[in-house]
Amino acid sequence: MPIERFPDFFAAVPRLAVRDPLAEFLGAAEGGVLEYGYADAVRLAGHSCPTVASAYALAHHAQTRLYPGELPVRGDVRVSFQQPLDEGVTGVIAAVVGLLTGSAQAGGFKGIGGQFVRRDLQHFGEAQPLALRFTRADTGATIDAAAELAHVPAHAEMPELMRRCMRGQADAAETARFRAHWQDRVARILLEHWDDPAVFQLRVAA
């Protein structure tokens, strides 16, 4: 049977434990406690890239700040986005953010008896100061968030290596270098810059 083999750095990325009342109610996890790692975001997206990495980090940071000293409550956080759903990489970010927060779009879980509703907890094209806004449904506490990935540049070889790989012109060594450089940037974003405020901007909303 095939075995997953992820880059080693995946295991070093901070994990996020949450409490999901729906999981507790249905007996899916004792106490509703679920734990997510970067590999879960990669499984969801099907790839590891700066966008997936930044979405995972922002959702992790925002929920940690919204629930200081306690487990974040999955399904209790609304998330709004500056950009429309179909613009750029917004859909990818929304999917990863939804994994960690439980927030969903119109097609999400409709709840049981008016409880555990996940649908319509994500909204797009909103006028707000930063790319994402995370809001606790119970208290209204809000964190604005954005990632500035230009502060973590790619290796100088990347543009040419990507072109050669996309055109099917790269040999085995070039393909290996492309993949290594690609994941090296992701690793730097998630490990070297995890707590870098220039890369991950988080602000308590006024």
FENPEGI-V717021 format. One record per residue. N is the residue number from 1. RES is the residue in one small letter. PHI is phi in whole degrees, 0 to 359 (999 if undefined). PSI is psi in whole degrees, -180 to 180 (NA if undefined). Layout:
((N & RES & PHI & PSI) (N & RES & PHI & PSI))
This chain:
((1 & m & 999 & 136) (2 & p & 300 & 146) (3 & i & 239 & 134) (4 & e & 296 & 137) (5 & r & 227 & 96) (6 & f & 268 & 160) (7 & p & 304 & 146) (8 & d & 301 & -31) (9 & f & 292 & -20) (10 & f & 307 & -41) (11 & a & 290 & -18) (12 & a & 270 & -11) (13 & v & 288 & 135) (14 & p & 306 & 138) (15 & r & 265 & 165) (16 & l & 232 & 121) (17 & a & 263 & 136) (18 & v & 226 & 166) (19 & r & 246 & 122) (20 & d & 250 & 107) (21 & p & 302 & -32) (22 & l & 291 & -42) (23 & a & 298 & -38) (24 & e & 292 & -45) (25 & f & 300 & -41) (26 & l & 268 & 3) (27 & g & 73 & 22) (28 & a & 283 & -26) (29 & a & 208 & 134) (30 & e & 300 & 126) (31 & g & 69 & 3) (32 & g & 74 & 11) (33 & v & 280 & 124) (34 & l & 236 & 148) (35 & e & 233 & 132) (36 & y & 243 & 146) (37 & g & 232 & 173) (38 & y & 301 & -34) (39 & a & 300 & -30) (40 & d & 293 & -39) (41 & a & 294 & -38) (42 & v & 293 & -41) (43 & r & 300 & -42) (44 & l & 295 & -49) (45 & a & 281 & -25) (46 & g & 84 & 5) (47 & h & 198 & 165) (48 & s & 242 & 119) (49 & c & 211 & 171) (50 & p & 303 & -35) (51 & t & 294 & -49) (52 & v & 299 & -43) (53 & a & 298 & -45) (54 & s & 291 & -37) (55 & a & 296 & -43) (56 & y & 298 & -47) (57 & a & 295 & -43) (58 & l & 295 & -42) (59 & a & 295 & -40) (60 & h & 297 & -52) (61 & h & 298 & -45) (62 & a & 297 & -44) (63 & q & 290 & -35) (64 & t & 299 & -38) (65 & r & 283 & -32) (66 & l & 288 & -26) (67 & y & 234 & 64) (68 & p & 297 & 129) (69 & g & 75 & 9) (70 & e & 213 & 166) (71 & l & 288 & 132) (72 & p & 301 & 146) (73 & v & 263 & 111) (74 & r & 289 & 129) (75 & g & 98 & -2) (76 & d & 249 & 12) (77 & v & 240 & 126) (78 & r & 269 & 143) (79 & v & 230 & 128) (80 & s & 241 & 152) (81 & f & 236 & 140) (82 & q & 297 & -41) (83 & q & 270 & 153) (84 & p & 298 & 155) (85 & l & 302 & -37) (86 & d & 268 & 13) (87 & e & 258 & 131) (88 & g & 55 & -131) (89 & v & 257 & 19) (90 & t & 302 & -41) (91 & g & 297 & -38) (92 & v & 294 & -46) (93 & i & 300 & -44) (94 & a & 298 & -38) (95 & a & 294 & -45) (96 & v & 292 & -42) (97 & v & 298 & -39) (98 & g & 296 & -34) (99 & l & 301 & -46) (100 & l & 278 & -32) (101 & t & 263 & -20) (102 & g & 83 & -3) (103 & s & 288 & 143) (104 & a & 221 & 168) (105 & q & 271 & -161) (106 & a & 300 & -27) (107 & g & 270 & 8) (108 & g & 286 & 179) (109 & f & 300 & 130) (110 & k & 273 & -5) (111 & g & 97 & 177) (112 & i & 232 & 115) (113 & g & 57 & 34) (114 & g & 84 & -1) (115 & q & 250 & 161) (116 & f & 64 & 27) (117 & v & 290 & 129) (118 & r & 246 & -22) (119 & r & 292 & 151) (120 & d & 61 & 28) (121 & l & 264 & -1) (122 & q & 241 & 135) (123 & h & 226 & 148) (124 & f & 232 & 157) (125 & g & 69 & 35) (126 & e & 267 & 146) (127 & a & 278 & 110) (128 & q & 204 & 161) (129 & p & 290 & -32) (130 & l & 235 & 174) (131 & a & 300 & -39) (132 & l & 233 & 151) (133 & r & 225 & 123) (134 & f & 252 & 127) (135 & t & 228 & 127) (136 & r & 290 & 130) (137 & a & 290 & -31) (138 & d & 278 & -37) (139 & t & 249 & -18) (140 & g & 82 & 0) (141 & a & 302 & 138) (142 & t & 225 & 138) (143 & i & 238 & 126) (144 & d & 267 & 143) (145 & a & 213 & 151) (146 & a & 200 & 157) (147 & a & 243 & 135) (148 & e & 247 & 84) (149 & l & 285 & -11) (150 & a & 297 & -20) (151 & h & 286 & -9) (152 & v & 236 & 81) (153 & p & 290 & 156) (154 & a & 283 & 163) (155 & h & 298 & 147) (156 & a & 301 & -27) (157 & e & 285 & -17) (158 & m & 302 & -47) (159 & p & 303 & -46) (160 & e & 290 & -41) (161 & l & 297 & -41) (162 & m & 296 & -44) (163 & r & 301 & -45) (164 & r & 294 & -40) (165 & c & 293 & -42) (166 & m & 295 & -32) (167 & r & 272 & -1) (168 & g & 73 & 22) (169 & q & 261 & -11) (170 & a & 283 & 140) (171 & d & 275 & -178) (172 & a & 298 & -39) (173 & a & 292 & -41) (174 & e & 293 & -40) (175 & t & 297 & -42) (176 & a & 295 & -40) (177 & r & 294 & -41) (178 & f & 301 & -49) (179 & r & 296 & -41) (180 & a & 295 & -44) (181 & h & 295 & -40) (182 & w & 299 & -51) (183 & q & 286 & -25) (184 & d & 298 & -41) (185 & r & 295 & -43) (186 & v & 300 & -43) (187 & a & 298 & -41) (188 & r & 295 & -39) (189 & i & 300 & -46) (190 & l & 275 & -24) (191 & l & 251 & -58) (192 & e & 290 & -31) (193 & h & 246 & 15) (194 & w & 306 & -41) (195 & d & 254 & 21) (196 & d & 274 & 112) (197 & p & 292 & -17) (198 & a & 286 & -28) (199 & v & 268 & -46) (200 & f & 247 & 105) (201 & q & 269 & 124) (202 & l & 224 & 127) (203 & r & 225 & 136) (204 & v & 289 & 125) (205 & a & 289 & 142) (206 & a & 287 & NA))
